[in-house]
């Protein structure tokens, strides 16, 4: 089944404790991106990647890192999480030039 | 960056009623998209619009790409309980990565 998977789905952590949210897609898509969803703000892009070893900042990259060592994986790293990073995070992928993005199921992160 | 204004923020309707929501932008987009997000899941693409003035249907859903390229609307006819969810508009500019999302319209359908 073609899909985007994220892990974990839910995470409660404390300020300053490094964490990684994994994202994997099995559709051989070149393009992957991370969004955060907050009430009243819709989805805002954090980082995106056009292909392996090519990453770039989205609209809200502060406090986040990403890497793209393999085509299928695009982990989101929070080196020192803070409470304002409490949010619902979505990973998405698509082929370059395509309109349709496929979203993962989301990761709900709470930083205390 | 470009901002999308989506309205209404929420709607409470009776099963069988028609629904209309819209998005406006201060900037031009060359693609408009409408997504639906079910509770606990990621957004799923409903309709994509590529040309100004284009009117596209997907079952009970109809969406239009505004003639000014700065707006779009989505209509749902004869709503049913499974229409419940959050609907997002999204606009893409000429940059392949430049996609902006509206804040969403939360739809509740009462049986």
Backbone of each chain as ProteinMPNN parsed JSONL, in Angstrom:
{"seq_chain_A": "XXXXXXXXXXXXXXXXXXXXXXXXXXXXXXXXXXXXXXXXXXXXXXXXXXXXXXXXXXXXXXXXXXXXXXXXXXXXXXXXXXXXXXXXXXXXXXXXXXXXXXXXXXXXXXXX", "coords_chain_A": {"N_chain_A": [[0.844, -1.196, 0.0], [0.597, 2.166, -0.918], [2.042, 4.692, 0.953], [2.607, 7.205, 3.518], [4.447, 7.123, 6.388], [4.66, 7.899, 9.854], [6.482, 8.202, 12.868], [6.976, 8.762, 16.359], [3.359, 8.457, 16.826], [2.245, 9.851, 18.88], [3.68, 11.935, 21.332], [4.975, 12.895, 24.396], [7.068, 15.102, 25.954], [9.87, 16.682, 27.645], [11.087, 20.032, 28.117], [13.998, 20.755, 26.295], [14.931, 18.161, 25.871], [16.3, 16.241, 23.484], [14.722, 15.155, 20.478], [13.506, 12.974, 17.862], [11.421, 12.774, 15.076], [10.304, 10.379, 12.937], [9.922, 9.928, 9.383], [8.681, 8.208, 6.649], [8.389, 7.192, 3.254], [6.935, 5.133, 0.714], [6.747, 5.493, -1.994], [8.607, 6.29, -3.765], [9.009, 9.018, -4.02], [10.426, 12.16, -4.906], [10.217, 14.578, -3.567], [9.859, 15.76, -0.292], [8.327, 16.934, 2.729], [7.915, 18.798, 5.805], [5.308, 19.809, 7.97], [3.736, 21.927, 10.401], [0.781, 21.972, 12.311], [-1.37, 24.215, 13.668], [-4.002, 25.468, 15.758], [-6.201, 27.662, 14.079], [-4.228, 28.523, 12.392], [-3.716, 26.878, 10.277], [-1.754, 24.794, 8.095], [1.693, 25.031, 8.305], [4.753, 25.265, 6.644], [7.745, 23.639, 7.571], [10.333, 22.536, 6.889], [11.658, 21.464, 3.723], [12.459, 19.034, 1.168], [13.969, 18.506, -1.894], [15.238, 16.38, -2.975], [17.514, 13.625, -2.357], [19.938, 14.582, -0.001], [19.371, 17.252, -0.424], [18.052, 19.916, 1.069], [15.829, 22.432, 2.387], [14.8, 25.514, 3.964], [11.487, 26.078, 5.192], [8.639, 27.997, 6.001], [8.67, 28.232, 8.791], [11.241, 27.438, 10.189], [12.786, 27.651, 12.507], [14.345, 26.195, 15.285], [14.218, 23.612, 14.455], [15.607, 20.763, 12.74], [16.506, 18.91, 9.797], [17.163, 15.934, 7.847], [18.228, 14.291, 4.846], [19.169, 11.587, 3.92], [18.524, 9.299, 2.632], [16.284, 8.435, -0.006], [13.734, 7.648, 0.783], [13.356, 8.416, 3.443], [12.845, 11.032, 5.847], [13.659, 12.486, 8.417], [12.582, 14.521, 11.205], [14.128, 16.684, 13.379], [14.331, 17.785, 16.683], [16.421, 19.559, 18.437], [16.549, 20.84, 20.923], [13.825, 20.885, 22.35], [11.076, 23.161, 22.88], [8.286, 24.542, 24.768], [6.719, 26.019, 22.919], [6.832, 24.534, 20.668], [5.016, 22.605, 20.843], [2.644, 20.884, 19.104], [0.825, 19.694, 16.184], [2.256, 17.58, 13.914], [2.945, 17.075, 10.491], [4.166, 14.987, 7.956], [4.871, 14.991, 4.478], [4.75, 13.874, 1.054], [5.608, 13.942, -2.45], [5.769, 13.565, -6.049], [8.12, 15.377, -7.979], [6.848, 18.182, -9.621], [4.304, 17.237, -9.56], [0.953, 17.827, -8.41], [-0.4, 16.68, -6.28], [0.061, 16.091, -2.913], [0.954, 13.611, -0.589], [-0.023, 12.941, 2.611], [1.265, 12.062, 5.822], [0.014, 10.355, 8.822], [0.229, 12.046, 10.962], [1.846, 13.475, 13.862], [1.425, 13.988, 17.174], [2.778, 16.248, 19.253], [3.752, 17.082, 22.502], [5.333, 19.414, 24.472], [6.58, 19.813, 27.586]], "CA_chain_A": [[0.0, 0.0, 0.0], [1.349, 3.414, -0.983], [1.721, 5.471, 2.146], [3.602, 7.944, 4.283], [4.32, 6.732, 7.792], [5.353, 8.744, 10.822], [6.601, 7.656, 14.22], [5.757, 8.181, 16.928], [2.125, 9.183, 16.572], [2.044, 10.734, 20.027], [4.887, 12.055, 22.154], [5.028, 13.91, 25.442], [8.458, 15.199, 26.387], [10.159, 17.858, 28.463], [11.925, 21.043, 27.484], [15.429, 20.509, 26.177], [15.294, 16.764, 25.609], [16.334, 16.032, 22.028], [13.843, 14.105, 19.951], [13.421, 12.805, 16.415], [10.202, 12.193, 14.519], [10.681, 9.774, 11.66], [8.963, 9.934, 8.282], [9.115, 7.321, 5.577], [7.399, 6.991, 2.194], [7.279, 3.992, -0.135], [6.261, 5.809, -3.34], [9.754, 6.762, -4.541], [8.846, 10.444, -4.271], [11.627, 12.97, -4.709], [9.933, 15.727, -2.713], [9.262, 15.508, 1.023], [8.29, 18.15, 3.529], [7.316, 18.758, 7.129], [4.427, 20.901, 8.33], [3.102, 21.903, 11.703], [-0.592, 22.443, 12.26], [-1.797, 24.852, 14.912], [-5.364, 26.004, 15.625], [-6.324, 29.004, 13.514], [-3.091, 28.87, 11.527], [-3.58, 25.935, 9.176], [-0.485, 24.073, 8.019], [2.839, 25.872, 7.954], [5.863, 24.398, 6.253], [8.932, 23.776, 8.406], [11.447, 22.256, 5.984], [11.34, 20.585, 2.617], [13.6, 18.425, 0.491], [13.658, 18.208, -3.288], [15.83, 15.078, -3.284], [18.529, 13.2, -1.383], [20.963, 15.566, 0.344], [18.932, 18.606, -0.779], [17.004, 20.359, 1.989], [15.736, 23.885, 2.453], [13.884, 26.005, 4.984], [10.157, 26.529, 4.853], [8.24, 29.265, 6.622], [8.902, 28.25, 10.245], [12.286, 26.437, 10.43], [13.56, 27.871, 13.732], [14.226, 25.172, 16.312], [14.112, 22.301, 13.817], [16.582, 20.316, 11.749], [16.089, 17.733, 9.027], [18.204, 15.333, 7.022], [17.677, 13.45, 3.769], [20.271, 10.716, 3.493], [17.944, 8.308, 1.736], [15.117, 9.005, -0.672], [12.466, 7.315, 1.429], [13.259, 8.895, 4.826], [13.037, 12.473, 6.046], [13.397, 12.711, 9.835], [12.523, 15.874, 11.771], [14.899, 16.652, 14.626], [14.239, 18.927, 17.586], [17.612, 19.412, 19.281], [16.215, 21.311, 22.269], [12.419, 21.278, 22.225], [10.507, 24.133, 23.812], [6.827, 24.422, 24.794], [6.055, 26.578, 21.73], [6.861, 23.536, 19.6], [3.857, 21.728, 21.016], [1.873, 21.044, 17.873], [0.56, 18.497, 15.399], [3.227, 17.61, 12.821], [2.661, 16.211, 9.346], [5.124, 14.777, 6.888], [4.179, 14.815, 3.205], [5.646, 13.605, -0.07], [5.019, 13.95, -3.793], [6.758, 13.609, -7.116], [8.397, 16.736, -8.463], [5.97, 18.552, -10.728], [2.94, 16.792, -9.282], [0.195, 18.669, -7.491], [-0.915, 15.977, -5.109], [0.927, 15.67, -1.823], [0.424, 12.565, 0.271], [0.327, 13.268, 3.984], [1.287, 11.041, 6.845], [-1.115, 10.413, 9.755], [0.431, 13.088, 11.963], [2.478, 13.21, 15.166], [1.039, 15.02, 18.14], [3.89, 16.459, 20.18], [3.564, 17.99, 23.626], [6.586, 19.719, 25.172], [6.219, 20.386, 28.893]], "C_chain_A": [[0.881, 1.247, 0.0], [1.006, 4.271, 0.224], [2.931, 6.237, 2.655], [3.391, 7.563, 5.745], [5.153, 7.662, 8.66], [5.386, 8.011, 12.149], [7.406, 8.59, 15.108], [4.522, 8.969, 16.518], [1.827, 10.185, 17.69], [3.329, 10.76, 20.843], [4.722, 13.199, 23.138], [6.45, 13.929, 25.961], [8.637, 16.465, 27.223], [11.091, 18.791, 27.709], [13.384, 20.632, 27.473], [15.846, 19.092, 25.861], [15.168, 16.461, 24.121], [15.395, 14.929, 21.591], [13.874, 14.107, 18.426], [12.078, 12.189, 16.061], [10.552, 11.655, 13.135], [9.544, 9.885, 10.656], [9.521, 9.061, 7.177], [8.007, 7.196, 4.547], [7.89, 5.891, 1.254], [6.862, 4.217, -1.587], [7.381, 6.342, -4.239], [9.647, 8.25, -4.901], [10.141, 11.195, -4.008], [11.413, 14.005, -3.603], [9.298, 15.272, -1.4], [9.29, 16.793, 1.826], [7.652, 17.882, 4.884], [6.487, 20.014, 7.362], [4.088, 20.788, 9.81], [1.717, 22.528, 11.571], [-0.99, 22.969, 13.625], [-3.165, 25.476, 14.713], [-5.361, 27.43, 15.095], [-5.225, 29.397, 12.554], [-2.935, 27.92, 10.345], [-2.261, 25.182, 9.24], [0.613, 25.037, 7.569], [4.05, 24.979, 7.721], [7.106, 24.702, 7.098], [10.191, 23.659, 7.555], [10.926, 21.419, 4.831], [12.621, 20.062, 1.983], [13.189, 18.043, -0.916], [14.262, 16.869, -3.714], [16.877, 14.753, -2.219], [19.603, 14.28, -1.254], [20.611, 16.995, -0.065], [17.784, 19.0, 0.137], [16.988, 21.873, 2.025], [14.677, 24.281, 3.463], [12.527, 26.351, 4.4], [9.867, 27.845, 5.548], [8.613, 29.362, 8.096], [9.99, 27.258, 10.64], [12.987, 26.537, 11.781], [13.281, 26.779, 14.759], [14.135, 23.758, 15.759], [15.314, 22.038, 12.917], [15.99, 19.135, 11.009], [17.317, 17.14, 8.354], [17.538, 14.473, 5.966], [18.834, 12.63, 3.197], [19.797, 9.625, 2.539], [16.669, 8.905, 1.159], [13.841, 8.782, 0.13], [12.276, 7.953, 2.805], [13.572, 10.377, 4.965], [12.734, 12.789, 7.514], [13.416, 14.19, 10.223], [13.16, 15.825, 13.155], [14.666, 17.946, 15.401], [15.364, 18.774, 18.594], [17.324, 19.793, 20.729], [14.777, 21.818, 22.268], [11.991, 22.294, 23.277], [8.988, 24.039, 23.735], [6.132, 25.007, 23.557], [6.171, 25.664, 20.506], [5.821, 22.443, 19.821], [2.92, 21.952, 19.84], [1.562, 19.676, 17.284], [1.419, 18.59, 14.14], [2.842, 16.613, 11.742], [3.847, 16.179, 8.4], [4.328, 14.557, 5.601], [5.201, 14.529, 2.116], [4.876, 13.692, -1.381], [6.141, 13.821, -4.813], [6.949, 15.06, -7.537], [7.48, 17.018, -9.643], [4.533, 18.111, -10.522], [2.262, 17.739, -8.306], [-0.103, 17.948, -6.181], [0.183, 15.583, -4.143], [0.203, 14.591, -1.025], [0.92, 12.837, 1.682], [0.38, 12.024, 4.852], [0.149, 11.249, 7.828], [-0.957, 11.46, 10.849], [1.104, 12.582, 13.224], [2.094, 14.344, 16.094], [2.116, 15.101, 19.217], [3.491, 17.458, 21.252], [4.895, 18.164, 24.323], [6.238, 20.442, 26.468], [7.328, 21.289, 29.43]], "O_chain_A": [[1.796, 1.371, 0.814], [-0.164, 4.546, 0.493], [4.079, 5.975, 2.295], [2.282, 7.671, 6.27], [6.208, 8.144, 8.25], [4.451, 7.296, 12.509], [8.409, 9.152, 14.668], [4.639, 10.04, 15.922], [1.228, 11.235, 17.456], [3.983, 9.733, 21.024], [4.376, 14.32, 22.764], [6.983, 12.895, 26.362], [7.689, 17.21, 27.471], [11.79, 18.383, 26.782], [13.939, 20.218, 28.491], [17.025, 18.847, 25.603], [14.067, 16.43, 23.571], [15.282, 13.895, 22.249], [14.221, 15.104, 17.793], [11.65, 11.208, 16.668], [11.036, 12.39, 12.274], [8.369, 9.931, 11.021], [10.694, 9.167, 6.816], [6.831, 7.106, 4.899], [9.09, 5.735, 1.027], [6.648, 3.259, -2.33], [7.119, 6.794, -5.354], [10.129, 8.683, -5.947], [10.858, 10.925, -3.044], [12.313, 14.273, -2.806], [8.335, 14.506, -1.391], [10.164, 17.639, 1.634], [6.952, 16.889, 5.083], [6.889, 21.122, 7.009], [4.143, 19.707, 10.396], [1.515, 23.482, 10.82], [-0.947, 22.243, 14.619], [-3.469, 25.964, 13.624], [-4.63, 28.291, 15.584], [-5.27, 30.476, 11.963], [-2.083, 28.153, 9.488], [-1.716, 24.962, 10.322], [0.467, 25.757, 6.581], [4.33, 24.065, 8.497], [7.466, 25.86, 7.31], [11.011, 24.576, 7.512], [9.896, 20.754, 4.939], [13.713, 20.575, 2.226], [12.193, 17.348, -1.117], [13.836, 16.29, -4.713], [17.088, 15.531, -1.289], [20.102, 14.813, -2.245], [21.481, 17.865, -0.05], [16.674, 18.485, 0.005], [17.991, 22.525, 1.736], [13.777, 23.504, 3.782], [12.42, 26.845, 3.277], [10.742, 28.703, 5.668], [8.849, 30.46, 8.601], [9.698, 26.308, 11.367], [13.706, 25.617, 12.171], [12.127, 26.477, 15.064], [13.988, 22.804, 16.523], [15.947, 22.961, 12.405], [15.099, 18.448, 11.509], [18.376, 17.766, 8.3], [16.424, 13.985, 6.158], [19.388, 12.942, 2.143], [20.574, 9.098, 1.743], [16.052, 9.778, 1.768], [12.961, 9.643, 0.148], [11.148, 8.025, 3.292], [14.453, 10.906, 4.287], [11.661, 13.307, 7.821], [14.156, 14.993, 9.655], [12.771, 15.017, 13.998], [14.785, 19.046, 14.861], [15.276, 17.951, 19.505], [17.805, 19.139, 21.654], [14.533, 23.023, 22.194], [12.478, 22.287, 24.408], [8.45, 23.521, 22.757], [5.058, 24.535, 23.183], [5.662, 25.991, 19.434], [5.76, 21.472, 19.067], [2.459, 23.069, 19.605], [1.976, 18.643, 17.81], [1.323, 19.56, 13.387], [2.466, 15.475, 12.022], [4.448, 17.207, 8.089], [3.232, 13.998, 5.636], [6.37, 14.895, 2.236], [3.655, 13.536, -1.416], [7.318, 13.952, -4.476], [6.023, 15.867, -7.451], [7.349, 16.198, -10.552], [3.637, 18.564, -11.235], [2.918, 18.372, -7.479], [-0.06, 18.547, -5.107], [1.109, 14.849, -4.488], [-1.009, 14.66, -0.819], [2.122, 12.951, 1.922], [-0.363, 11.065, 4.642], [-0.609, 12.211, 7.699], [-1.904, 11.733, 11.585], [0.956, 11.421, 13.606], [2.397, 15.509, 15.837], [2.335, 14.161, 19.981], [2.965, 18.532, 20.96], [5.524, 17.184, 24.723], [5.676, 21.536, 26.452], [7.193, 21.852, 30.517]]}, "seq_chain_B": "XXXXXXXXXXXXXXXXXXXXXXXXXXXXXXXXXXXXXXXXXXXXXXXXXXXXXXXXXXXXXXXXXXXXXXXXXXXXXXXXXXXXXXXXXXXXXXXXXXXXXXXXXXXXXXX", "coords_chain_B": {"N_chain_B": [[5.215, 36.071, 3.903], [2.853, 34.91, 1.391], [-0.567, 35.104, 2.329], [-3.429, 33.176, 3.059], [-6.86, 33.66, 3.331], [-9.329, 31.983, 4.815], [-12.74, 31.161, 4.939], [-15.987, 30.125, 6.194], [-14.697, 29.927, 9.621], [-15.789, 27.833, 11.053], [-18.542, 25.566, 10.722], [-21.848, 24.61, 11.425], [-24.112, 22.365, 10.469], [-27.204, 20.954, 9.218], [-27.812, 17.587, 8.34], [-28.075, 16.97, 4.876], [-28.167, 19.577, 4.06], [-26.714, 22.152, 1.953], [-23.305, 23.245, 1.594], [-20.979, 25.919, 1.694], [-17.761, 27.216, 1.259], [-14.923, 29.428, 1.298], [-11.85, 30.789, -0.058], [-9.528, 33.429, 0.01], [-6.935, 35.449, -1.364], [-4.184, 37.742, -1.158], [-2.419, 37.628, -3.119], [-1.565, 36.301, -6.37], [-2.298, 32.978, -7.38], [-1.282, 30.016, -9.152], [-2.33, 27.543, -8.998], [-5.009, 26.049, -7.318], [-6.003, 24.236, -4.473], [-8.021, 21.883, -2.731], [-8.327, 20.341, 0.366], [-9.279, 17.668, 2.584], [-9.421, 16.93, 6.015], [-9.746, 14.267, 8.053], [-10.705, 13.417, 11.429], [-7.862, 12.768, 13.41], [-6.24, 12.071, 11.303], [-4.144, 12.634, 8.36], [-4.293, 15.378, 5.95], [-6.223, 14.954, 2.943], [-6.225, 15.096, -0.554], [-8.877, 16.654, -2.273], [-9.842, 18.13, -4.519], [-8.24, 19.583, -7.325], [-7.336, 22.576, -8.948], [-6.496, 24.228, -11.944], [-6.693, 26.273, -13.769], [-7.651, 29.663, -14.274], [-10.987, 30.48, -13.619], [-11.813, 27.883, -13.897], [-14.072, 25.246, -13.238], [-14.671, 22.557, -11.251], [-15.822, 19.272, -10.509], [-16.282, 16.745, -8.009], [-17.92, 14.185, -7.321], [-20.236, 14.995, -4.87], [-18.985, 17.347, -4.437], [-17.963, 20.56, -5.488], [-15.716, 22.793, -6.934], [-14.26, 25.993, -7.578], [-11.926, 27.909, -9.43], [-11.071, 31.106, -8.975], [-11.631, 33.893, -11.179], [-9.884, 36.009, -10.978], [-7.644, 34.823, -10.058], [-7.096, 34.933, -7.419], [-8.755, 33.78, -5.617], [-10.88, 31.102, -4.41], [-13.581, 28.773, -4.279], [-15.356, 26.221, -2.439], [-17.976, 23.994, -2.737], [-20.277, 21.869, -1.094], [-22.72, 19.613, -1.72], [-25.902, 18.506, -0.469], [-25.197, 17.495, 2.235], [-23.693, 14.893, 4.247], [-23.285, 12.814, 7.202], [-20.607, 11.811, 7.153], [-19.184, 13.807, 5.983], [-18.094, 15.38, 7.862], [-15.335, 17.105, 9.23], [-12.168, 18.807, 8.773], [-11.707, 21.253, 6.386], [-9.353, 22.323, 4.108], [-8.084, 24.982, 2.171], [-5.609, 25.448, -0.337], [-3.007, 27.191, -1.917], [-0.908, 27.368, -4.737], [1.974, 28.955, -5.884], [4.105, 30.16, -8.545], [6.564, 29.176, -8.026], [7.826, 25.976, -7.543], [7.751, 24.961, -4.984], [6.203, 26.627, -3.54], [3.671, 26.635, -1.616], [0.734, 27.533, 0.028], [-1.372, 27.28, 2.871], [-4.789, 27.634, 3.872], [-6.437, 28.518, 6.996], [-8.339, 26.671, 7.586], [-11.628, 25.162, 7.575], [-13.866, 24.08, 9.851], [-16.128, 21.55, 9.727], [-19.24, 20.529, 10.915], [-21.727, 18.119, 10.884], [-25.0, 17.587, 11.583], [-26.979, 14.801, 12.25]], "CA_chain_B": [[4.77, 35.266, 2.781], [1.453, 35.074, 0.998], [-1.516, 34.609, 3.303], [-4.736, 32.79, 2.564], [-7.945, 33.868, 4.272], [-10.351, 30.978, 4.575], [-13.936, 31.367, 5.758], [-15.939, 30.463, 7.609], [-13.808, 29.101, 10.449], [-16.505, 26.607, 11.405], [-19.934, 25.503, 10.276], [-22.681, 23.56, 12.011], [-25.239, 22.269, 9.555], [-28.057, 19.779, 9.304], [-27.64, 16.643, 7.233], [-28.885, 17.292, 3.712], [-27.953, 20.97, 3.639], [-25.538, 22.452, 1.133], [-22.254, 23.963, 2.306], [-20.081, 26.687, 0.846], [-16.634, 27.841, 1.944], [-14.075, 30.062, 0.285], [-10.51, 31.246, 0.273], [-9.056, 34.569, -0.756], [-5.521, 35.742, -1.193], [-3.74, 39.039, -1.664], [-1.509, 37.352, -4.232], [-2.042, 35.383, -7.403], [-1.821, 31.605, -7.403], [-1.553, 29.351, -10.433], [-3.038, 26.301, -8.684], [-5.753, 26.034, -6.055], [-6.263, 22.867, -4.04], [-8.873, 21.715, -1.557], [-8.042, 19.123, 1.108], [-10.11, 17.354, 3.747], [-8.725, 16.221, 7.083], [-10.603, 13.558, 9.0], [-10.11, 13.416, 12.772], [-6.776, 11.83, 13.655], [-5.54, 11.692, 10.076], [-3.57, 13.717, 7.574], [-5.16, 15.895, 4.886], [-6.32, 14.2, 1.7], [-6.622, 15.99, -1.641], [-10.223, 16.464, -2.819], [-9.957, 18.731, -5.85], [-7.161, 20.482, -7.755], [-7.773, 23.502, -9.997], [-5.267, 24.679, -12.591], [-6.904, 27.402, -14.692], [-8.586, 30.68, -13.82], [-12.336, 30.247, -14.105], [-12.118, 26.448, -13.943], [-15.062, 24.706, -12.307], [-14.425, 21.11, -11.234], [-16.646, 18.531, -9.56], [-15.856, 15.431, -7.544], [-19.11, 13.719, -6.607], [-21.056, 16.094, -4.358], [-18.133, 18.508, -4.241], [-17.672, 21.407, -6.635], [-14.792, 23.869, -6.585], [-13.955, 26.896, -8.678], [-10.72, 28.731, -9.423], [-11.565, 32.441, -9.28], [-11.145, 34.499, -12.425], [-8.771, 36.907, -10.651], [-6.573, 33.931, -9.577], [-6.851, 35.233, -6.018], [-9.753, 33.186, -4.75], [-11.468, 29.825, -4.796], [-14.605, 28.309, -3.343], [-15.723, 24.806, -2.432], [-19.346, 23.701, -2.351], [-20.654, 20.477, -0.845], [-24.179, 19.538, -1.803], [-26.586, 17.42, 0.248], [-24.189, 16.999, 3.173], [-23.945, 13.656, 4.99], [-22.447, 12.816, 8.413], [-19.177, 11.546, 6.901], [-18.53, 15.035, 5.496], [-17.477, 16.01, 9.031], [-13.877, 17.185, 9.196], [-11.631, 20.135, 8.527], [-11.424, 21.466, 4.976], [-8.301, 23.311, 3.884], [-7.695, 25.397, 0.835], [-4.169, 25.663, -0.499], [-2.666, 27.825, -3.182], [0.49, 27.216, -5.141], [2.453, 29.965, -6.803], [4.883, 29.684, -9.679], [7.649, 28.396, -7.443], [7.353, 24.609, -7.365], [7.565, 24.636, -3.585], [5.495, 27.688, -2.849], [2.281, 26.304, -1.349], [0.222, 28.132, 1.268], [-2.63, 26.695, 3.312], [-5.696, 28.402, 4.692], [-6.52, 28.077, 8.392], [-9.249, 25.546, 7.686], [-13.037, 25.297, 7.951], [-14.29, 22.873, 10.574], [-17.523, 21.263, 9.389], [-19.993, 19.574, 11.736], [-23.001, 17.787, 10.258], [-25.899, 16.963, 12.548], [-27.894, 13.869, 11.564]], "C_chain_B": [[3.305, 35.509, 2.466], [0.553, 34.45, 2.051], [-2.817, 34.259, 2.614], [-5.75, 33.024, 3.663], [-9.069, 32.915, 3.921], [-11.528, 31.237, 5.498], [-15.056, 30.453, 5.286], [-14.955, 29.573, 8.36], [-14.466, 27.791, 10.806], [-17.945, 26.723, 10.93], [-20.629, 24.341, 10.969], [-23.937, 23.471, 11.15], [-26.009, 20.983, 9.789], [-27.759, 18.881, 8.096], [-28.584, 17.013, 6.091], [-28.703, 18.714, 3.197], [-26.732, 21.077, 2.727], [-24.575, 23.33, 1.931], [-21.416, 24.74, 1.303], [-18.991, 27.327, 1.694], [-15.705, 28.437, 0.89], [-12.742, 30.513, 0.852], [-10.157, 32.437, -0.592], [-7.605, 34.838, -0.414], [-5.213, 37.137, -1.706], [-2.831, 38.864, -2.868], [-2.132, 36.358, -5.192], [-1.459, 33.998, -7.187], [-2.089, 30.992, -8.771], [-2.181, 27.98, -10.241], [-3.765, 26.498, -7.364], [-6.102, 24.581, -5.741], [-7.204, 22.902, -2.844], [-8.599, 20.336, -0.951], [-9.094, 18.931, 2.188], [-9.272, 16.567, 4.747], [-9.754, 15.591, 8.009], [-9.921, 13.542, 10.363], [-9.022, 12.364, 12.913], [-6.002, 11.408, 12.424], [-4.945, 12.912, 9.387], [-4.528, 14.186, 6.495], [-5.096, 15.019, 3.633], [-6.841, 15.131, 0.618], [-8.006, 15.631, -2.161], [-10.284, 16.911, -4.28], [-8.744, 19.618, -6.096], [-7.651, 21.293, -8.948], [-6.556, 24.181, -10.593], [-5.436, 25.919, -13.462], [-7.911, 28.375, -14.106], [-9.95, 30.44, -14.461], [-12.752, 28.786, -14.109], [-13.102, 26.059, -12.852], [-14.946, 23.195, -12.38], [-15.275, 20.444, -10.174], [-16.015, 17.191, -9.23], [-16.998, 14.895, -6.688], [-19.97, 14.896, -6.188], [-20.257, 17.375, -4.144], [-17.917, 19.244, -5.559], [-16.765, 22.532, -6.177], [-14.539, 24.723, -7.807], [-12.696, 27.694, -8.4], [-11.173, 30.124, -9.869], [-10.886, 33.074, -10.479], [-9.967, 35.438, -12.177], [-7.528, 36.138, -10.222], [-6.262, 34.149, -8.091], [-7.882, 34.615, -5.085], [-10.267, 31.872, -5.313], [-12.577, 29.507, -3.815], [-14.824, 26.811, -3.5], [-17.172, 24.696, -1.974], [-19.518, 22.214, -2.121], [-22.174, 20.438, -0.871], [-24.689, 18.343, -1.002], [-25.655, 16.743, 1.243], [-24.667, 15.74, 3.901], [-22.996, 13.628, 6.191], [-20.96, 12.603, 8.156], [-18.457, 12.736, 6.257], [-17.839, 15.786, 6.637], [-15.963, 15.984, 8.907], [-13.45, 18.627, 9.029], [-11.252, 20.214, 7.05], [-10.396, 22.599, 4.851], [-8.228, 23.689, 2.419], [-6.183, 25.556, 0.827], [-3.942, 26.279, -1.867], [-1.201, 27.636, -3.476], [0.84, 28.299, -6.145], [3.297, 29.345, -7.896], [6.131, 28.941, -9.242], [7.122, 27.007, -7.127], [7.095, 24.257, -5.913], [6.6, 25.562, -2.881], [4.026, 27.341, -2.684], [1.887, 26.885, -0.006], [-1.123, 27.511, 1.584], [-3.469, 27.74, 4.04], [-5.76, 27.818, 6.097], [-7.498, 26.939, 8.592], [-10.666, 25.948, 8.055], [-13.459, 23.993, 8.595], [-15.785, 22.673, 10.351], [-18.093, 20.208, 10.327], [-21.346, 19.365, 11.081], [-23.854, 17.039, 11.266], [-26.885, 16.06, 11.81], [-29.353, 14.286, 11.717]], "O_chain_B": [[2.609, 36.225, 3.187], [0.868, 33.394, 2.602], [-3.256, 34.955, 1.699], [-5.527, 32.631, 4.808], [-9.685, 33.025, 2.861], [-11.351, 31.5, 6.687], [-15.085, 30.048, 4.124], [-14.444, 28.594, 7.815], [-13.807, 26.753, 10.861], [-18.485, 27.816, 10.762], [-20.083, 23.244, 11.085], [-24.733, 24.409, 11.113], [-25.541, 20.059, 10.456], [-27.493, 19.357, 6.992], [-29.752, 17.33, 6.318], [-29.037, 19.021, 2.053], [-25.849, 20.219, 2.729], [-24.987, 24.064, 2.83], [-21.173, 24.27, 0.192], [-19.277, 27.916, 2.737], [-15.701, 28.007, -0.264], [-12.546, 30.601, 2.064], [-10.451, 32.456, -1.787], [-7.12, 34.503, 0.666], [-5.903, 37.65, -2.586], [-2.507, 39.832, -3.557], [-3.099, 35.669, -4.865], [-0.282, 33.851, -6.855], [-3.017, 31.402, -9.468], [-2.529, 27.319, -11.22], [-3.21, 27.045, -6.412], [-6.45, 23.804, -6.63], [-7.18, 23.839, -2.047], [-8.631, 19.315, -1.638], [-9.718, 19.887, 2.649], [-8.518, 15.665, 4.381], [-10.531, 16.286, 8.664], [-8.697, 13.642, 10.446], [-9.233, 11.2, 12.575], [-5.19, 10.485, 12.488], [-5.2, 14.055, 9.768], [-5.475, 13.476, 6.156], [-4.063, 14.431, 3.312], [-7.794, 15.875, 0.845], [-8.289, 14.47, -2.454], [-10.722, 16.164, -5.156], [-8.279, 20.316, -5.195], [-8.3, 20.761, -9.848], [-5.684, 24.656, -9.866], [-4.451, 26.547, -13.853], [-8.907, 27.964, -13.511], [-10.06, 30.228, -15.669], [-13.928, 28.482, -14.307], [-12.984, 26.482, -11.702], [-15.106, 22.61, -13.452], [-15.439, 20.972, -9.074], [-15.316, 16.587, -10.044], [-17.039, 15.122, -5.479], [-20.389, 15.7, -7.02], [-20.814, 18.384, -3.71], [-17.715, 18.628, -6.606], [-17.017, 23.158, -5.147], [-14.595, 24.239, -8.938], [-12.441, 28.102, -7.267], [-11.609, 30.302, -11.007], [-9.714, 32.82, -10.755], [-9.141, 35.643, -13.067], [-6.467, 36.735, -10.04], [-5.284, 33.613, -7.571], [-7.882, 34.899, -3.887], [-10.118, 31.567, -6.496], [-12.527, 29.92, -2.657], [-14.523, 26.219, -4.537], [-17.544, 25.246, -0.938], [-18.973, 21.394, -2.861], [-22.832, 21.157, -0.119], [-24.016, 17.32, -0.872], [-25.358, 15.556, 1.113], [-25.859, 15.546, 4.138], [-21.998, 14.35, 6.196], [-20.13, 13.161, 8.873], [-17.252, 12.673, 6.015], [-17.082, 16.725, 6.393], [-15.378, 14.97, 8.526], [-14.259, 19.549, 9.129], [-10.556, 19.341, 6.532], [-10.562, 23.679, 5.417], [-8.3, 22.834, 1.537], [-5.564, 25.773, 1.869], [-4.603, 25.928, -2.844], [-0.355, 27.73, -2.587], [0.12, 28.535, -7.115], [3.215, 28.142, -8.146], [6.692, 28.159, -10.011], [6.07, 26.877, -6.501], [6.308, 23.355, -5.626], [6.218, 25.306, -1.739], [3.21, 27.713, -3.528], [2.614, 26.75, 0.978], [-1.921, 27.245, 0.685], [-2.941, 28.612, 4.73], [-5.203, 26.751, 6.359], [-7.5, 26.302, 9.645], [-10.884, 26.938, 8.754], [-13.417, 22.933, 7.969], [-16.601, 23.511, 10.734], [-17.512, 19.139, 10.51], [-22.037, 20.331, 10.757], [-23.466, 15.974, 11.747], [-27.546, 16.491, 10.865], [-30.244, 13.611, 11.201]]}, "name": "protein", "num_of_chains": 2, "seq": "XXXXXXXXXXXXXXXXXXXXXXXXXXXXXXXXXXXXXXXXXXXXXXXXXXXXXXXXXXXXXXXXXXXXXXXXXXXXXXXXXXXXXXXXXXXXXXXXXXXXXXXXXXXXXXXXXXXXXXXXXXXXXXXXXXXXXXXXXXXXXXXXXXXXXXXXXXXXXXXXXXXXXXXXXXXXXXXXXXXXXXXXXXXXXXXXXXXXXXXXXXXXXXXXXXXXXXXXXXXXXXX"}
